[in-house]
């Protein structure tokens, strides 16, 4: 699958996120611990959006009930979520965040 250009790195400060849409998917770009991650913008608990959730130390927290997800693996780190969220391979090229969707 080709990588798709999503946003300029300057749009996403450290420990922040940016919601984007690409390839018919709602995505969340997260910038944490010096890395950029791309995950689906939908919590696995009750299908709520994850944007506006806190990003810290390699995880994003759902703003609705507080479940945290590993940005690297998508794994749920605490209740009420049990299932992982989808993650996408991401890279930075020429100052842009790209993901393989
Ligand atoms: S909708 Fe995310 S934890 Fe409930």
Backbone and ligand atoms as CSV (ligand in chain L), in Angstrom:
chain,resi,resn,atom,element,x,y,z
A,1,UNK,N,N,0.851,-1.195,0.000
A,1,UNK,CA,C,0.000,0.000,0.000
A,1,UNK,C,C,0.887,1.246,0.000
A,2,UNK,N,N,0.514,2.257,-0.777
A,2,UNK,CA,C,1.306,3.497,-0.767
A,2,UNK,C,C,1.079,4.293,0.518
A,3,UNK,N,N,2.103,5.045,0.888
A,3,UNK,CA,C,1.936,5.964,2.015
A,3,UNK,C,C,1.191,7.206,1.545
A,4,UNK,N,N,0.327,7.735,2.378
A,4,UNK,CA,C,-0.490,8.904,2.056
A,4,UNK,C,C,-0.031,10.060,2.935
A,5,UNK,N,N,0.158,11.213,2.331
A,5,UNK,CA,C,0.582,12.409,3.048
A,5,UNK,C,C,-0.596,12.972,3.829
A,6,UNK,N,N,-0.413,13.214,5.122
A,6,UNK,CA,C,-1.553,13.610,5.967
A,6,UNK,C,C,-1.477,15.035,6.481
A,7,UNK,N,N,-0.338,15.459,6.995
A,7,UNK,CA,C,-0.230,16.793,7.597
A,7,UNK,C,C,1.236,17.142,7.772
A,8,UNK,N,N,1.512,18.446,7.853
A,8,UNK,CA,C,2.874,18.880,8.115
A,8,UNK,C,C,3.189,18.676,9.594
A,9,UNK,N,N,4.407,18.276,9.876
A,9,UNK,CA,C,4.779,18.018,11.274
A,9,UNK,C,C,4.595,19.266,12.135
A,10,UNK,N,N,4.745,20.448,11.530
A,10,UNK,CA,C,4.622,21.696,12.300
A,10,UNK,C,C,3.194,21.934,12.785
A,11,UNK,N,N,2.237,21.193,12.244
A,11,UNK,CA,C,0.845,21.348,12.679
A,11,UNK,C,C,0.552,20.616,13.985
A,12,UNK,N,N,1.501,19.771,14.419
A,12,UNK,CA,C,1.215,18.922,15.580
A,12,UNK,C,C,2.329,19.073,16.607
A,13,UNK,N,N,2.145,19.968,17.587
A,13,UNK,CA,C,3.173,20.143,18.618
A,13,UNK,C,C,3.350,18.868,19.450
A,14,UNK,N,N,4.425,18.851,20.224
A,14,UNK,CA,C,4.713,17.690,21.072
A,14,UNK,C,C,3.557,17.439,22.041
A,15,UNK,N,N,3.216,16.182,22.210
A,15,UNK,CA,C,2.156,15.722,23.119
A,15,UNK,C,C,0.792,16.317,22.750
A,16,UNK,N,N,0.590,16.482,21.441
A,16,UNK,CA,C,-0.706,16.936,20.919
A,16,UNK,C,C,-1.116,15.987,19.796
A,17,UNK,N,N,-2.346,16.196,19.309
A,17,UNK,CA,C,-2.835,15.366,18.216
A,17,UNK,C,C,-3.583,16.228,17.205
A,18,UNK,N,N,-3.817,15.652,16.046
A,18,UNK,CA,C,-4.551,16.343,14.990
A,18,UNK,C,C,-5.446,15.320,14.299
A,19,UNK,N,N,-6.734,15.649,14.197
A,19,UNK,CA,C,-7.669,14.759,13.502
A,19,UNK,C,C,-7.645,15.080,12.015
A,20,UNK,N,N,-7.576,14.057,11.195
A,20,UNK,CA,C,-7.581,14.223,9.739
A,20,UNK,C,C,-8.432,13.112,9.136
A,21,UNK,N,N,-8.788,13.304,7.876
A,21,UNK,CA,C,-9.476,12.239,7.142
A,21,UNK,C,C,-8.679,11.933,5.893
A,22,UNK,N,N,-8.528,10.664,5.596
A,22,UNK,CA,C,-7.814,10.257,4.388
A,22,UNK,C,C,-8.238,8.839,4.052
A,23,UNK,N,N,-8.329,8.570,2.775
A,23,UNK,CA,C,-8.678,7.227,2.341
A,23,UNK,C,C,-10.006,6.746,2.903
A,24,UNK,N,N,-10.919,7.684,3.150
A,24,UNK,CA,C,-12.221,7.304,3.697
A,24,UNK,C,C,-12.176,6.943,5.161
A,25,UNK,N,N,-11.048,7.221,5.827
A,25,UNK,CA,C,-10.904,6.881,7.246
A,25,UNK,C,C,-10.748,8.141,8.089
A,26,UNK,N,N,-11.304,8.104,9.284
A,26,UNK,CA,C,-11.077,9.168,10.255
A,26,UNK,C,C,-9.878,8.763,11.099
A,27,UNK,N,N,-8.861,9.622,11.059
A,27,UNK,CA,C,-7.578,9.278,11.662
A,27,UNK,C,C,-7.182,10.317,12.698
A,28,UNK,N,N,-6.278,9.912,13.576
A,28,UNK,CA,C,-5.705,10.829,14.542
A,28,UNK,C,C,-4.184,10.687,14.468
A,29,UNK,N,N,-3.538,11.830,14.162
A,29,UNK,CA,C,-2.078,11.856,14.193
A,29,UNK,C,C,-1.674,12.309,15.587
A,30,UNK,N,N,-0.824,11.548,16.235
A,30,UNK,CA,C,-0.372,11.894,17.585
A,30,UNK,C,C,1.135,12.081,17.587
A,31,UNK,N,N,1.593,13.098,18.301
A,31,UNK,CA,C,3.016,13.403,18.418
A,31,UNK,C,C,3.405,13.213,19.875
A,32,UNK,N,N,4.111,12.139,20.150
A,32,UNK,CA,C,4.471,11.854,21.531
A,32,UNK,C,C,5.845,11.227,21.613
A,33,UNK,N,N,6.598,11.627,22.598
A,33,UNK,CA,C,7.949,11.097,22.832
A,33,UNK,C,C,8.804,11.239,21.574
A,34,UNK,N,N,8.583,12.327,20.836
A,34,UNK,CA,C,9.410,12.590,19.664
A,34,UNK,C,C,9.033,11.791,18.433
A,35,UNK,N,N,7.962,11.018,18.521
A,35,UNK,CA,C,7.535,10.192,17.386
A,35,UNK,C,C,6.153,10.628,16.924
A,36,UNK,N,N,5.877,10.353,15.658
A,36,UNK,CA,C,4.533,10.586,15.130
A,36,UNK,C,C,3.860,9.234,14.907
A,37,UNK,N,N,2.616,9.148,15.375
A,37,UNK,CA,C,1.828,7.916,15.260
A,37,UNK,C,C,0.513,8.250,14.575
A,38,UNK,N,N,-0.010,7.295,13.833
A,38,UNK,CA,C,-1.317,7.467,13.212
A,38,UNK,C,C,-2.210,6.312,13.663
A,39,UNK,N,N,-3.346,6.677,14.262
A,39,UNK,CA,C,-4.301,5.673,14.755
A,39,UNK,C,C,-5.691,6.040,14.247
A,40,UNK,N,N,-6.588,5.092,14.338
A,40,UNK,CA,C,-7.981,5.383,13.972
A,40,UNK,C,C,-8.564,6.325,15.017
A,41,UNK,N,N,-9.386,7.270,14.546
A,41,UNK,CA,C,-9.951,8.251,15.485
A,41,UNK,C,C,-11.285,7.734,16.030
A,42,UNK,N,N,-11.231,6.561,16.651
A,42,UNK,CA,C,-12.450,5.973,17.201
A,42,UNK,C,C,-12.081,5.044,18.351
A,43,UNK,N,N,-12.626,5.336,19.491
A,43,UNK,CA,C,-12.359,4.517,20.664
A,43,UNK,C,C,-12.985,3.131,20.494
A,44,UNK,N,N,-12.318,2.115,20.987
A,44,UNK,CA,C,-12.850,0.759,20.862
A,44,UNK,C,C,-13.921,0.468,21.906
A,45,UNK,N,N,-14.106,1.376,22.861
A,45,UNK,CA,C,-15.094,1.116,23.922
A,45,UNK,C,C,-16.513,1.440,23.464
A,46,UNK,N,N,-16.751,2.696,23.041
A,46,UNK,CA,C,-18.108,3.076,22.629
A,46,UNK,C,C,-18.093,3.878,21.334
A,47,UNK,N,N,-17.030,3.662,20.546
A,47,UNK,CA,C,-16.933,4.243,19.206
A,47,UNK,C,C,-16.938,5.767,19.189
A,48,UNK,N,N,-16.516,6.389,20.286
A,48,UNK,CA,C,-16.442,7.846,20.318
A,48,UNK,C,C,-15.110,8.309,19.728
A,49,UNK,N,N,-15.066,9.562,19.205
A,49,UNK,CA,C,-13.799,10.076,18.671
A,49,UNK,C,C,-12.757,10.245,19.778
A,50,UNK,N,N,-11.503,10.064,19.421
A,50,UNK,CA,C,-10.416,10.196,20.396
A,50,UNK,C,C,-9.781,11.578,20.383
A,51,UNK,N,N,-10.112,12.399,19.376
A,51,UNK,CA,C,-9.485,13.719,19.362
A,51,UNK,C,C,-9.996,14.538,20.543
A,52,UNK,N,N,-9.157,15.430,20.993
A,52,UNK,CA,C,-9.340,16.194,22.243
A,52,UNK,C,C,-8.931,15.361,23.455
A,53,UNK,N,N,-8.541,14.102,23.251
A,53,UNK,CA,C,-8.024,13.313,24.358
A,53,UNK,C,C,-6.567,13.666,24.626
A,54,UNK,N,N,-6.139,13.419,25.858
A,54,UNK,CA,C,-4.759,13.735,26.229
A,54,UNK,C,C,-3.779,12.802,25.547
A,55,UNK,N,N,-2.664,13.349,25.090
A,55,UNK,CA,C,-1.568,12.559,24.531
A,55,UNK,C,C,-0.373,12.758,25.456
A,56,UNK,N,N,0.177,11.653,25.954
A,56,UNK,CA,C,1.317,11.712,26.876
A,56,UNK,C,C,2.100,10.408,26.759
A,57,UNK,N,N,3.425,10.529,26.855
A,57,UNK,CA,C,4.238,9.336,27.082
A,57,UNK,C,C,3.909,8.114,26.233
A,58,UNK,N,N,3.528,8.332,24.979
A,58,UNK,CA,C,3.292,7.180,24.103
A,58,UNK,C,C,1.896,6.620,24.149
A,59,UNK,N,N,0.941,7.357,24.758
A,59,UNK,CA,C,-0.444,6.900,24.756
A,59,UNK,C,C,-1.384,8.051,24.469
A,60,UNK,N,N,-2.612,7.702,24.051
A,60,UNK,CA,C,-3.686,8.682,23.908
A,60,UNK,C,C,-4.827,8.223,24.803
A,61,UNK,N,N,-5.456,9.178,25.479
A,61,UNK,CA,C,-6.564,8.857,26.374
A,61,UNK,C,C,-7.879,9.246,25.712
A,62,UNK,N,N,-8.859,8.389,25.806
A,62,UNK,CA,C,-10.187,8.698,25.291
A,62,UNK,C,C,-10.808,9.783,26.173
A,63,UNK,N,N,-11.327,10.859,25.551
A,63,UNK,CA,C,-11.890,11.944,26.357
A,63,UNK,C,C,-13.241,11.594,26.991
A,64,UNK,N,N,-13.833,10.497,26.609
A,64,UNK,CA,C,-15.180,10.185,27.110
A,64,UNK,C,C,-15.119,9.438,28.445
A,65,UNK,N,N,-14.483,8.275,28.478
A,65,UNK,CA,C,-14.432,7.502,29.731
A,65,UNK,C,C,-13.008,7.228,30.213
A,66,UNK,N,N,-12.016,7.797,29.514
A,66,UNK,CA,C,-10.664,7.769,30.046
A,66,UNK,C,C,-9.803,6.560,29.724
A,67,UNK,N,N,-10.266,5.661,28.881
A,67,UNK,CA,C,-9.394,4.535,28.504
A,67,UNK,C,C,-8.168,5.078,27.775
A,68,UNK,N,N,-7.028,4.471,28.031
A,68,UNK,CA,C,-5.798,4.868,27.338
A,68,UNK,C,C,-5.372,3.767,26.379
A,69,UNK,N,N,-4.782,4.193,25.278
A,69,UNK,CA,C,-4.324,3.251,24.253
A,69,UNK,C,C,-2.861,3.522,23.920
A,70,UNK,N,N,-2.097,2.459,23.790
A,70,UNK,CA,C,-0.718,2.578,23.336
A,70,UNK,C,C,-0.711,3.070,21.897
A,71,UNK,N,N,0.060,4.128,21.640
A,71,UNK,CA,C,0.128,4.640,20.267
A,71,UNK,C,C,0.943,3.712,19.375
A,72,UNK,N,N,1.854,2.969,19.945
A,72,UNK,CA,C,2.695,2.073,19.153
A,72,UNK,C,C,1.943,0.819,18.713
A,73,UNK,N,N,1.120,0.283,19.594
A,73,UNK,CA,C,0.471,-0.997,19.290
A,73,UNK,C,C,-1.047,-0.902,19.191
A,74,UNK,N,N,-1.624,0.165,19.718
A,74,UNK,CA,C,-3.084,0.296,19.761
A,74,UNK,C,C,-3.716,-0.426,20.942
A,75,UNK,N,N,-2.925,-1.128,21.728
A,75,UNK,CA,C,-3.465,-1.921,22.835
A,75,UNK,C,C,-4.156,-1.038,23.876
A,76,UNK,N,N,-5.285,-1.520,24.398
A,76,UNK,CA,C,-5.954,-0.831,25.494
A,76,UNK,C,C,-5.129,-1.016,26.759
A,77,UNK,N,N,-4.876,0.094,27.474
A,77,UNK,CA,C,-4.015,0.042,28.657
A,77,UNK,C,C,-4.815,0.033,29.950
A,78,UNK,N,N,-6.069,0.466,29.901
A,78,UNK,CA,C,-6.904,0.415,31.117
A,78,UNK,C,C,-8.383,0.434,30.744
A,79,UNK,N,N,-9.234,-0.048,31.659
A,79,UNK,CA,C,-10.674,-0.071,31.415
A,79,UNK,C,C,-11.206,1.362,31.250
A,80,UNK,N,N,-12.390,1.539,30.652
A,80,UNK,CA,C,-13.303,0.458,30.272
A,80,UNK,C,C,-13.010,-0.192,28.922
A,81,UNK,N,N,-12.035,0.285,28.159
A,81,UNK,CA,C,-11.745,-0.349,26.866
A,81,UNK,C,C,-11.000,-1.660,27.091
A,82,UNK,N,N,-11.323,-2.654,26.303
A,82,UNK,CA,C,-10.610,-3.935,26.346
A,82,UNK,C,C,-9.942,-4.225,25.017
A,83,UNK,N,N,-10.593,-3.816,23.930
A,83,UNK,CA,C,-10.080,-4.109,22.594
A,83,UNK,C,C,-9.096,-3.024,22.157
A,84,UNK,N,N,-8.152,-3.372,21.294
A,84,UNK,CA,C,-7.210,-2.359,20.786
A,84,UNK,C,C,-7.886,-1.444,19.764
A,85,UNK,N,N,-7.217,-0.340,19.474
A,85,UNK,CA,C,-7.617,0.496,18.345
A,85,UNK,C,C,-6.664,0.214,17.190
A,86,UNK,N,N,-7.126,0.522,15.977
A,86,UNK,CA,C,-6.301,0.244,14.800
A,86,UNK,C,C,-5.168,1.268,14.698
A,87,UNK,N,N,-3.993,0.814,14.369
A,87,UNK,CA,C,-2.845,1.693,14.146
A,87,UNK,C,C,-2.381,1.524,12.701
A,88,UNK,N,N,-1.685,2.533,12.208
A,88,UNK,CA,C,-1.201,2.500,10.830
A,88,UNK,C,C,0.295,2.817,10.822
A,89,UNK,N,N,1.059,2.141,9.951
A,89,UNK,CA,C,2.475,2.486,9.832
A,89,UNK,C,C,2.618,3.958,9.434
A,90,UNK,N,N,3.469,4.684,10.136
A,90,UNK,CA,C,3.634,6.116,9.878
A,90,UNK,C,C,5.106,6.444,9.699
A,91,UNK,N,N,5.357,7.522,8.965
A,91,UNK,CA,C,6.727,7.983,8.768
A,91,UNK,C,C,6.688,9.482,8.496
A,92,UNK,N,N,7.852,10.126,8.620
A,92,UNK,CA,C,7.978,11.543,8.297
A,92,UNK,C,C,8.880,11.662,7.084
A,93,UNK,N,N,8.373,12.352,6.048
A,93,UNK,CA,C,9.146,12.581,4.820
A,93,UNK,C,C,9.037,14.058,4.469
A,94,UNK,N,N,10.189,14.717,4.361
A,94,UNK,CA,C,10.227,16.131,3.962
A,94,UNK,C,C,9.305,16.997,4.822
A,95,UNK,N,N,9.248,16.707,6.109
A,95,UNK,CA,C,8.449,17.535,7.006
A,95,UNK,C,C,6.967,17.208,7.013
A,96,UNK,N,N,6.590,16.096,6.385
A,96,UNK,CA,C,5.186,15.689,6.360
A,96,UNK,C,C,5.020,14.335,7.056
A,97,UNK,N,N,3.910,14.197,7.760
A,97,UNK,CA,C,3.569,12.888,8.325
A,97,UNK,C,C,2.801,12.115,7.261
A,98,UNK,N,N,3.262,10.911,7.011
A,98,UNK,CA,C,2.606,10.031,6.033
A,98,UNK,C,C,2.226,8.727,6.727
A,99,UNK,N,N,1.169,8.101,6.245
A,99,UNK,CA,C,0.761,6.816,6.814
A,99,UNK,C,C,0.365,5.867,5.699
A,100,UNK,N,N,0.568,4.605,5.976
A,100,UNK,CA,C,0.147,3.545,5.060
A,100,UNK,C,C,-1.239,3.097,5.513
A,101,UNK,N,N,-2.241,3.431,4.729
A,101,UNK,CA,C,-3.634,3.223,5.184
A,101,UNK,C,C,-4.204,1.908,4.742
L,1,LIG,S1,S,-15.822,5.741,24.593
L,1,LIG,FE1,FE,-13.696,5.715,24.990
L,1,LIG,S2,S,-13.492,4.893,26.952
L,1,LIG,FE2,FE,-15.618,4.864,26.570
